[in-house]
Amino acid sequence: MMVLRRKTVVLSFLVLMLIVVAVVNHNLESKLASEDSLTFVGGDGRFDWEIPEPEGELAMDSEDTGSIEIEEGVETSAANLAASSFFIQSRLDRNKNRSFYIETLNGIVADPNIDTSVKEMAQSEMIMLIKKSETESIIENLIKAKGFKDVLAIMGEDSVNIVVNSEKLTEAQVAQIKDIVSREADVKTDNIKIMEKQ
């Protein structure tokens, strides 16, 4: 009777953790959808994001009339900086959430009071998360090898979201990306969403 109650508590905890991960994943996807110049390839929708203003002083003209000169390329650098920080922050968020979940599962595996079948479930979940992380890294590196500045891959249950640092993807580039993702993640091309981040 006590063993059954313990199993029920542990299974309830695992279900709760899966719900937490689903909510975090949903929030991350919502955050991706709310970023500036993030465009679904093949769609019409654009989303708003605040691009941080460049910090520091702007160059004044030599006659000291108070007008401001912006050097060519500064605007592009600010946009590149915003895009880079988006990819860096998104990767950090993804890895932080995964690490938290893996730590929790590791705690279940290490607990001597938890039933063996529950430990096995936690171990298989950990292995799946580690494989997901490896697959995302492989996808990102292979797409970058095709000449893209930066890429973010986020794997779901049976779908993959790809965010590419690009102004306008061609049909050939979309086909290349879908080919890489479907091959590495073993998902159908219909379940691959590609978005552009400028």
Residue pairs with C-beta under 8 A, 6 or more apart in sequence:
3 115
6 113
6 114
6 115
7 115
7 117
7 118
10 108
10 114
10 115
10 118
11 118
13 108
14 108
14 118
14 121
14 122
14 125
17 101
17 104
17 105
20 101
21 97
21 101
24 97
25 97
25 154
25 156
28 90
28 93
28 94
28 97
28 154
29 154
29 161
31 90
31 93
32 38
32 90
32 152
32 154
32 161
32 163
32 195
33 47
34 47
34 48
34 49
35 47
35 49
35 86
35 197
36 47
36 48
36 49
36 50
36 51
36 82
36 198
37 46
37 49
37 196
37 197
37 198
38 46
38 47
38 49
38 163
38 195
38 196
38 197
39 45
39 46
39 47
39 195
39 196
39 198
40 193
40 194
40 195
41 169
41 174
41 194
41 195
41 196
42 174
49 86
51 78
51 79
51 82
52 78
52 81
52 82
52 85
53 78
54 74
54 77
54 78
54 81
58 68
58 69
58 70
59 68
59 69
59 70
59 71
60 66
60 67
60 68
60 69
61 67
61 68
61 69
79 198
80 149
83 149
83 150
83 165
83 197
83 198
84 150
84 165
86 197
87 150
87 151
87 152
87 163
87 165
87 197
90 152
90 163
91 152
94 136
94 152
94 154
95 133
98 129
98 132
98 133
101 129
102 126
102 129
102 130
105 122
105 123
105 125
105 126
105 129
106 122
106 126
108 114
108 118
108 119
108 122
109 119
109 122
109 123
109 126
111 119
132 155
135 153
135 155
135 184
135 185
136 153
136 154
136 155
138 184
139 151
139 153
139 160
139 162
139 180
139 181
139 184
139 185
140 151
140 152
140 153
142 180
142 184
143 151
143 153
143 162
143 164
143 176
143 177
143 180
144 150
144 151
146 173
146 176
146 177
146 180
148 164
148 165
148 166
149 165
149 166
150 164
150 165
151 162
151 163
151 164
151 165
152 162
152 163
152 197
153 160
153 161
153 162
153 181
154 160
154 161
154 162
154 163
155 185
158 187
158 191
159 187
159 191
159 192
159 193
160 181
160 185
160 187
160 191
160 192
160 193
161 193
161 195
162 177
162 181
162 192
162 193
162 194
162 195
163 195
163 196
163 197
164 177
164 194
164 195
164 196
164 197
165 197
165 198
166 173
166 196
166 197
166 198
167 196
167 198
168 196
169 177
169 194
169 196
174 194
177 192
177 194
178 189
178 192
178 194
181 187
181 192
182 188
182 189
182 192
